[in-house]
Amino acid sequence: MRTQPMGLRETMPERSSVPLLELLLSHLRIGLLSFGGGTSGLAYHEVVVRKRWLVEAEFLSGLAICQILPGVNVVNLAVYVGQKLRGWTGAVAAATGLLIGPFFVVLAFGILYGHIIGVPAVAHALAGITAAAIGLMIMIVIRGARQSRTLAGPLVAVAIAVAIGVFHLPLVPVVLVGAPISIALAYLTRRRDA
């Protein structure tokens, strides 16, 4: 058994004992309660803080891997968590739970969109949801930066964010330049520490 970081002394449950239905329902909750980039923050809260299925380092490592894989990051993350806890059946349960709720919500919103878009309360609610998603994403970035052993990784991330967000440079070329730099810095840091 492993213990939770940051002072929590309770032990984690046996991974094979996590029921598939609970895995599906937890990811259904994540899918229904989060939007966009905030999904990773809610997934962290659900999987690491609330359920204690993974320790923080495992979650952040999985999140990093999921962000470089093709596909939607949060779906990749659900597959990672499900597979880590219950193998391929857990991966299917987590991905299904994550996707099924939003699928029906999007269908319902598509039907209602024309009727509710002019309502000021809806615009204000969407602005609030956007702010919450940004806050959750900032929390994940800060936690990831704290796990970094050097300033190189966070500095490359900030440089990429500034290049895209401030200077409006195209995403693909910026990532194609930034990723090798980040990998080289990580390799040099690991080699130096070895």
DOLOZA-388753 format. One line per field, with one value per residue: residue number from 1; x, y, z of N, C-alpha, C, O in turn. Coordinates in steps of 0.2 Angstrom, whole numbers, plus 5000, padded with zeros to 4 digits. Example, Ala and Ser with C-alpha at 12.3 -4.5 7.8 and 13.67 -1.06 7.14 Angstrom:
2
i	[1 2]
n_u	[5066 5064]
n_v	[4972 4989]
n_w	[5039 5035]
ca_u	[5062 5068]
ca_v	[4978 4995]
ca_w	[5039 5036]
c_u	[5066 5064]
c_v	[4984 5000]
c_w	[5039 5039]
o_u	[5071 5067]
o_v	[4983 5006]
o_w	[5042 5040]
END
This chain:
194
i	[1 2 3 4 5 6 7 8 9 10 11 12 13 14 15 16 17 18 19 20 21 22 23 24 25 26 27 28 29 30 31 32 33 34 35 36 37 38 39 40 41 42 43 44 45 46 47 48 49 50 51 52 53 54 55 56 57 58 59 60 61 62 63 64 65 66 67 68 69 70 71 72 73 74 75 76 77 78 79 80 81 82 83 84 85 86 87 88 89 90 91 92 93 94 95 96 97 98 99 100 101 102 103 104 105 106 107 108 109 110 111 112 113 114 115 116 117 118 119 120 121 122 123 124 125 126 127 128 129 130 131 132 133 134 135 136 137 138 139 140 141 142 143 144 145 146 147 148 149 150 151 152 153 154 155 156 157 158 159 160 161 162 163 164 165 166 167 168 169 170 171 172 173 174 175 176 177 178 179 180 181 182 183 184 185 186 187 188 189 190 191 192 193 194]
n_u	[5004 5002 5005 4997 5003 5008 5005 4994 4989 4982 4980 4980 4967 4966 4970 4963 4952 4943 4928 4920 4909 4909 4920 4916 4905 4912 4919 4909 4903 4914 4914 4902 4902 4912 4922 4931 4948 4947 4944 4954 4958 4947 4947 4959 4955 4945 4951 4963 4962 4949 4945 4957 4963 4975 4991 4998 5010 5009 4997 5000 5011 5004 4996 5005 5010 4998 4995 5004 5001 4991 4975 4961 4965 4959 4951 4961 4967 4957 4957 4970 4969 4959 4964 4975 4969 4960 4964 4961 4947 4944 4948 4939 4927 4930 4932 4920 4911 4916 4913 4899 4889 4892 4889 4875 4871 4877 4869 4856 4859 4861 4848 4842 4849 4846 4835 4839 4851 4850 4847 4852 4856 4861 4872 4880 4882 4889 4901 4905 4907 4918 4928 4930 4935 4947 4953 4954 4963 4975 4978 4982 4993 5002 5003 5010 5022 5027 5031 5042 5060 5069 5070 5069 5059 5046 5050 5051 5037 5031 5036 5031 5018 5017 5022 5011 4999 5001 5009 5003 5007 5008 5001 5006 5020 5026 5025 5032 5045 5047 5045 5056 5066 5062 5062 5076 5082 5076 5082 5096 5096 5092 5102 5113 5109 5110]
n_v	[4994 5012 5028 5043 5059 5075 5075 5067 5053 5042 5025 5020 5012 4995 4992 4984 4982 4993 4996 4993 5000 5011 5017 5021 5029 5039 5045 5049 5059 5068 5071 5077 5088 5097 5108 5109 5114 5114 5101 5092 5097 5094 5081 5077 5081 5072 5059 5059 5067 5066 5052 5045 5036 5036 5042 5059 5061 5050 5053 5066 5062 5053 5063 5071 5062 5059 5071 5072 5062 5057 5063 5067 5075 5073 5062 5053 5053 5048 5035 5031 5032 5023 5011 5010 5007 4996 4988 4984 4984 4993 5005 5006 5008 5020 5029 5028 5032 5046 5051 5048 5056 5070 5069 5067 5079 5089 5086 5089 5103 5107 5107 5116 5128 5138 5144 5149 5156 5170 5174 5184 5179 5166 5169 5175 5164 5155 5163 5163 5149 5147 5155 5147 5135 5140 5143 5130 5124 5132 5128 5115 5117 5124 5114 5104 5111 5113 5100 5099 5097 5106 5123 5123 5116 5122 5135 5133 5130 5142 5150 5144 5147 5161 5163 5158 5163 5177 5183 5177 5167 5153 5137 5124 5125 5132 5122 5112 5117 5120 5108 5098 5106 5106 5092 5089 5097 5091 5078 5082 5087 5075 5067 5074 5073 5059]
n_w	[5000 4997 5003 5005 4998 5005 5019 5022 5030 5028 5020 5003 4994 4989 4972 4964 4970 4968 4963 4946 4943 4952 4947 4934 4938 4945 4935 4926 4934 4934 4920 4919 4927 4923 4912 4897 4899 4913 4917 4919 4932 4940 4938 4945 4958 4961 4959 4966 4978 4983 4981 4983 4975 4967 4970 4971 4963 4953 4947 4941 4933 4924 4918 4911 4902 4895 4889 4879 4870 4856 4853 4864 4879 4892 4890 4887 4899 4908 4903 4906 4921 4923 4917 4926 4938 4936 4924 4907 4907 4917 4910 4899 4907 4914 4903 4896 4906 4907 4895 4891 4899 4895 4882 4880 4886 4878 4866 4871 4874 4861 4856 4864 4862 4852 4859 4871 4871 4870 4883 4896 4909 4906 4898 4908 4917 4909 4908 4921 4923 4914 4920 4932 4926 4921 4933 4939 4930 4931 4944 4942 4934 4943 4953 4945 4942 4954 4956 4948 4946 4943 4937 4923 4916 4920 4915 4901 4899 4902 4893 4881 4883 4884 4871 4863 4869 4871 4861 4850 4842 4830 4836 4833 4827 4838 4848 4842 4842 4856 4863 4860 4866 4879 4882 4880 4890 4901 4900 4901 4914 4921 4918 4924 4938 4940]
ca_u	[5000 5005 5002 4995 5008 5006 5003 4988 4992 4978 4982 4976 4963 4969 4967 4959 4945 4939 4922 4920 4903 4911 4925 4912 4901 4916 4921 4903 4903 4919 4912 4896 4903 4918 4922 4937 4954 4946 4942 4960 4958 4942 4949 4964 4952 4941 4955 4969 4960 4943 4944 4963 4965 4981 4995 4999 5015 5006 4992 5004 5015 4999 4993 5010 5010 4992 4996 5009 4998 4986 4968 4958 4969 4955 4949 4967 4968 4952 4959 4976 4967 4955 4969 4980 4966 4957 4966 4957 4940 4943 4949 4933 4922 4932 4931 4913 4908 4918 4910 4892 4885 4892 4886 4868 4871 4878 4863 4851 4860 4860 4841 4839 4853 4842 4830 4842 4857 4849 4845 4858 4858 4865 4879 4884 4883 4895 4907 4907 4910 4924 4933 4931 4939 4954 4956 4956 4969 4980 4980 4986 5000 5006 5005 5015 5028 5030 5034 5048 5066 5072 5066 5069 5052 5041 5051 5049 5030 5029 5038 5026 5011 5018 5022 5005 4994 5003 5011 4998 5011 5004 5002 5011 5027 5029 5026 5038 5051 5047 5045 5063 5070 5060 5065 5083 5083 5075 5087 5102 5095 5092 5109 5117 5107 5112]
ca_v	[5000 5018 5033 5050 5064 5081 5075 5063 5046 5036 5021 5019 5006 4990 4995 4979 4982 4998 4993 4996 5005 5017 5020 5024 5035 5045 5049 5052 5065 5072 5073 5081 5094 5101 5110 5111 5113 5112 5094 5089 5099 5090 5074 5077 5082 5066 5053 5060 5070 5063 5045 5043 5030 5037 5047 5065 5060 5045 5057 5071 5058 5051 5068 5073 5057 5060 5077 5071 5057 5060 5062 5072 5074 5071 5055 5049 5053 5043 5028 5030 5030 5016 5005 5009 5004 4990 4986 4987 4985 5000 5010 5006 5010 5027 5033 5028 5037 5052 5053 5047 5062 5076 5067 5069 5086 5092 5085 5094 5110 5109 5108 5122 5133 5144 5147 5151 5160 5177 5176 5187 5174 5161 5172 5176 5158 5153 5167 5160 5142 5148 5157 5141 5131 5143 5142 5123 5123 5136 5124 5109 5120 5125 5108 5101 5115 5111 5093 5099 5097 5112 5128 5123 5114 5128 5141 5132 5130 5149 5153 5142 5150 5168 5164 5157 5168 5184 5184 5173 5162 5147 5132 5118 5127 5133 5116 5108 5120 5120 5101 5096 5110 5103 5085 5090 5100 5086 5073 5084 5087 5068 5064 5077 5071 5052]
ca_w	[5000 4997 5007 5001 5000 5008 5026 5023 5032 5026 5015 4997 4993 4984 4966 4961 4974 4965 4958 4940 4943 4955 4942 4929 4941 4946 4928 4924 4938 4931 4914 4919 4931 4921 4905 4894 4903 4920 4918 4923 4939 4943 4939 4950 4964 4962 4959 4971 4984 4986 4981 4985 4970 4965 4973 4966 4958 4948 4943 4937 4928 4919 4915 4907 4896 4891 4885 4873 4866 4852 4856 4869 4885 4897 4888 4888 4907 4910 4901 4910 4927 4923 4916 4931 4943 4934 4918 4901 4909 4920 4905 4896 4911 4915 4897 4895 4911 4906 4888 4890 4901 4891 4875 4881 4888 4871 4862 4874 4873 4854 4855 4867 4860 4849 4863 4878 4870 4871 4890 4900 4914 4903 4896 4914 4919 4905 4910 4928 4921 4910 4925 4936 4922 4921 4940 4940 4925 4935 4950 4939 4932 4949 4956 4941 4942 4961 4956 4944 4950 4941 4934 4916 4913 4921 4911 4895 4899 4902 4886 4876 4885 4881 4863 4860 4872 4871 4854 4845 4837 4829 4841 4831 4827 4845 4852 4839 4845 4863 4865 4860 4871 4886 4883 4881 4897 4906 4899 4904 4921 4924 4918 4929 4944 4941]
c_u	[5004 5002 5001 5000 5004 5002 4997 4991 4988 4981 4977 4973 4967 4966 4962 4952 4941 4934 4922 4914 4905 4916 4921 4908 4905 4918 4915 4902 4908 4917 4906 4897 4909 4918 4929 4943 4953 4944 4948 4960 4953 4944 4954 4960 4948 4946 4960 4966 4954 4943 4951 4965 4972 4985 4996 5004 5013 5001 4996 5008 5010 4997 4998 5010 5004 4992 5000 5006 4993 4979 4967 4962 4965 4953 4955 4969 4963 4954 4965 4973 4963 4959 4973 4976 4963 4958 4961 4950 4939 4944 4943 4928 4924 4930 4924 4909 4910 4914 4902 4888 4886 4889 4879 4867 4872 4872 4857 4852 4859 4853 4839 4843 4850 4838 4833 4848 4856 4847 4852 4861 4863 4872 4883 4886 4889 4901 4910 4910 4917 4930 4934 4936 4946 4957 4958 4963 4975 4983 4984 4993 5004 5008 5011 5022 5031 5034 5041 5054 5070 5068 5065 5062 5047 5043 5050 5041 5028 5031 5033 5020 5012 5018 5015 4999 4995 5005 5007 5002 5007 5006 5007 5018 5030 5030 5032 5045 5052 5048 5052 5067 5068 5063 5072 5085 5082 5080 5094 5101 5095 5099 5114 5116 5109 5119]
c_v	[5006 5023 5039 5055 5070 5080 5070 5056 5040 5032 5021 5013 5001 4992 4990 4979 4988 4995 4997 5001 5011 5021 5024 5030 5041 5049 5052 5059 5070 5075 5078 5088 5099 5102 5112 5109 5111 5105 5091 5091 5095 5083 5073 5077 5075 5060 5053 5062 5066 5055 5041 5036 5030 5042 5053 5064 5055 5049 5062 5067 5056 5057 5071 5068 5058 5066 5077 5066 5060 5059 5068 5070 5071 5064 5051 5048 5048 5036 5026 5028 5024 5010 5004 5005 4997 4986 4988 4988 4992 5005 5011 5010 5018 5031 5033 5033 5044 5055 5053 5053 5068 5075 5069 5076 5090 5092 5089 5101 5112 5110 5114 5128 5139 5148 5151 5156 5168 5179 5178 5182 5169 5163 5173 5169 5155 5156 5164 5153 5143 5150 5151 5136 5133 5142 5135 5122 5126 5131 5118 5111 5121 5119 5104 5105 5114 5104 5093 5100 5103 5117 5128 5121 5119 5134 5139 5132 5137 5152 5151 5146 5157 5168 5163 5162 5175 5186 5181 5170 5156 5141 5127 5120 5128 5127 5112 5111 5119 5113 5098 5099 5107 5096 5085 5092 5095 5080 5075 5085 5080 5065 5067 5074 5063 5051]
c_w	[5000 5001 5003 5003 5003 5015 5027 5024 5030 5020 5009 4997 4988 4977 4963 4964 4972 4961 4952 4940 4946 4951 4937 4932 4942 4940 4925 4928 4935 4924 4914 4923 4929 4914 4903 4899 4910 4922 4921 4930 4943 4944 4944 4957 4966 4963 4964 4977 4987 4987 4984 4981 4968 4969 4968 4961 4952 4944 4938 4931 4922 4915 4910 4901 4892 4887 4879 4868 4862 4855 4861 4876 4890 4896 4889 4896 4910 4909 4905 4918 4928 4922 4922 4937 4942 4927 4912 4903 4912 4915 4901 4900 4912 4909 4895 4900 4909 4900 4888 4893 4897 4884 4875 4883 4882 4867 4865 4873 4866 4852 4858 4865 4858 4854 4869 4877 4871 4878 4893 4905 4912 4901 4903 4917 4916 4906 4916 4927 4918 4916 4930 4932 4922 4927 4941 4936 4929 4941 4948 4937 4938 4952 4952 4941 4949 4961 4952 4948 4948 4938 4926 4913 4914 4916 4904 4894 4898 4896 4881 4877 4882 4874 4860 4863 4871 4864 4848 4840 4836 4834 4839 4830 4834 4849 4849 4841 4852 4866 4865 4865 4878 4887 4884 4888 4902 4906 4902 4912 4925 4924 4923 4936 4945 4943]
o_u	[5010 4996 5005 5002 4998 4997 4996 4995 4990 4984 4971 4975 4971 4960 4958 4947 4935 4936 4923 4915 4903 4916 4922 4908 4903 4918 4915 4900 4906 4917 4906 4894 4910 4914 4932 4943 4957 4944 4947 4962 4954 4942 4954 4962 4948 4944 4962 4968 4954 4941 4951 4968 4975 4981 4996 5003 5014 5002 4994 5009 5012 4996 4997 5011 5004 4988 4999 5008 4990 4978 4971 4961 4967 4952 4955 4971 4965 4954 4966 4976 4965 4959 4975 4979 4963 4955 4959 4946 4934 4941 4941 4924 4919 4927 4921 4905 4905 4912 4899 4883 4881 4887 4876 4862 4868 4870 4854 4848 4857 4851 4835 4841 4850 4836 4830 4850 4861 4847 4857 4867 4867 4877 4889 4892 4894 4906 4916 4915 4922 4935 4940 4940 4951 4963 4964 4967 4981 4989 4989 4998 5010 5014 5015 5027 5037 5038 5045 5054 5074 5062 5061 5060 5044 5039 5047 5039 5023 5027 5032 5017 5007 5015 5014 4996 4990 5002 5008 5000 5004 5012 5012 5022 5036 5035 5036 5049 5058 5052 5054 5071 5073 5065 5075 5090 5085 5082 5097 5106 5098 5101 5118 5120 5110 5121]
o_v	[5006 5022 5040 5055 5070 5083 5068 5053 5035 5035 5022 5008 5004 4993 4992 4976 4989 4993 5003 5007 5017 5027 5030 5035 5046 5055 5057 5064 5076 5081 5083 5093 5104 5099 5115 5104 5108 5103 5086 5087 5093 5080 5068 5073 5072 5056 5048 5059 5064 5053 5036 5031 5025 5047 5052 5066 5056 5048 5062 5070 5057 5056 5073 5070 5058 5066 5081 5065 5065 5054 5072 5065 5066 5060 5045 5043 5044 5032 5021 5023 5020 5005 4998 5001 4993 4982 4994 4992 4995 5011 5017 5014 5022 5036 5038 5037 5048 5061 5057 5055 5070 5080 5073 5079 5095 5097 5093 5105 5118 5114 5118 5134 5145 5154 5155 5159 5171 5185 5174 5181 5166 5160 5171 5169 5152 5153 5163 5151 5139 5148 5151 5134 5130 5141 5134 5118 5123 5131 5116 5108 5119 5118 5101 5101 5113 5103 5088 5103 5105 5116 5131 5124 5121 5137 5144 5135 5139 5156 5155 5148 5160 5172 5166 5165 5179 5191 5183 5170 5154 5140 5125 5116 5127 5126 5108 5107 5117 5111 5095 5096 5106 5095 5082 5090 5094 5078 5072 5083 5079 5062 5064 5074 5061 5045]
o_w	[5003 5002 4998 5009 5005 5017 5033 5020 5031 5016 5010 5000 4984 4977 4960 4962 4974 4955 4951 4936 4944 4951 4935 4928 4942 4940 4922 4924 4934 4923 4910 4921 4932 4910 4907 4901 4914 4928 4926 4934 4948 4949 4948 4961 4971 4967 4967 4983 4993 4992 4986 4984 4967 4972 4962 4955 4946 4938 4932 4926 4916 4909 4904 4895 4886 4882 4874 4862 4863 4859 4863 4878 4893 4901 4892 4898 4914 4913 4907 4920 4932 4925 4924 4941 4946 4925 4913 4900 4912 4916 4900 4898 4912 4909 4893 4898 4910 4900 4884 4890 4895 4881 4871 4880 4881 4864 4861 4871 4864 4848 4855 4867 4860 4853 4872 4881 4873 4880 4893 4906 4915 4902 4903 4920 4919 4906 4917 4930 4920 4916 4932 4935 4922 4928 4944 4938 4928 4942 4951 4938 4938 4954 4955 4941 4949 4965 4952 4953 4952 4938 4923 4909 4909 4914 4900 4889 4895 4893 4877 4872 4879 4871 4855 4859 4870 4861 4842 4834 4841 4835 4843 4833 4835 4852 4852 4840 4855 4871 4870 4868 4882 4892 4888 4891 4907 4911 4906 4915 4930 4928 4926 4940 4951 4944]
END
